[in-house]
Amino acid sequence: MVGTPSVLASLSAGLREFYEAPYRRTMARARRDEDDLFTLVVLAEALGVPDPASYYTVEMLPLVADRVHEWHTRMGLDRSPLEHVSCC
């Protein structure tokens, strides 16, 4: 029967996949770029860049510390630019 909930749910899931699939990679790249910018802003003071918001971003360092290795390899750096964080 065409009006059953399982058929409609299946059709809805198929249409959602059809429309979202071409944009999934673009959205993942945009999310990764946004995360990289966030990491740079949080680590700016440790990198030697004067940051007027360092008072607020220092609270976020523990959230970013475990992702430093992924970030610096994506940025093309062989080693971590932070002397107190040695991940490699």
N, C-alpha and C positions, 0 to 999 in steps of 0.2 A: 504494500500500500504506500502511496507516495507521501501521504501526510504523517507518517509515523515519525516520532521524535528521533529515532536512531538514523533514519534516512536523511532527515533534515540536518541533524548534527554532522553526519558524514559529509553531506553536500556543503555545509557551511565550512567545515575544516578543509575540504578540498579547494574551495574558492579562496579561502584565506591563504592557503599555501601557494596557490597560483598567483595571487597578487603580491604577496610578501617576498617570495623567493628571489626575484631579480634584485631586490634592494637589501637583502640580508648582508652581503659582503660589504656594501657601501656603508651600511649602518654600523657594522662591526668595526670597520676602519675608522669611522668618525668617532665612535666610542673610545677606541684605542688612542687616537690623537688627542681627544679630550683628557683621557687619563694621563697621557704624557705631559700635557700642558699643566695639569694639576700637580703632577710630580715635580716638574720644574719650578713651579711657584712655591711649593712647600720646601724644596731643597735649595732655593735661591740663596738664602743666608749662608748655608753650609758651603755653597759653591763660591762665595765671595761677592755675590751681587747684592748691593744694598736693597733691602726690601722693607718698605714702610709697614707692611702687614705682617712682619715676622712675629710679632706678639701673638697674633691669632693663628698663624700657620704652625708655630712650634708645637701646638697641641695635636696636630695631625701627623707629626713625624712617625709615631709608632704605626700608624696605618699605612704609611708609604715605605717604611724601612724594609719590609719583606719583599717589595717589588723593585728594589734598586737594581738588581742584576738584570732583570728583564728590560728595564728602562734604559740602562746604559748600553746594552747590546743593540737595542733598536735604534739608539742615537748614533751608533757607529763607534762607540768608545770601547777599546779593548779591556780596560780596567775601570773600576769605579772611580769617579772624580773626587770622591770623598775619602780623605785619609783615615777617618775613623770607621768607615764601613768598608771592610774588605770581603767581598763576596766571591772573588775569583781566585 
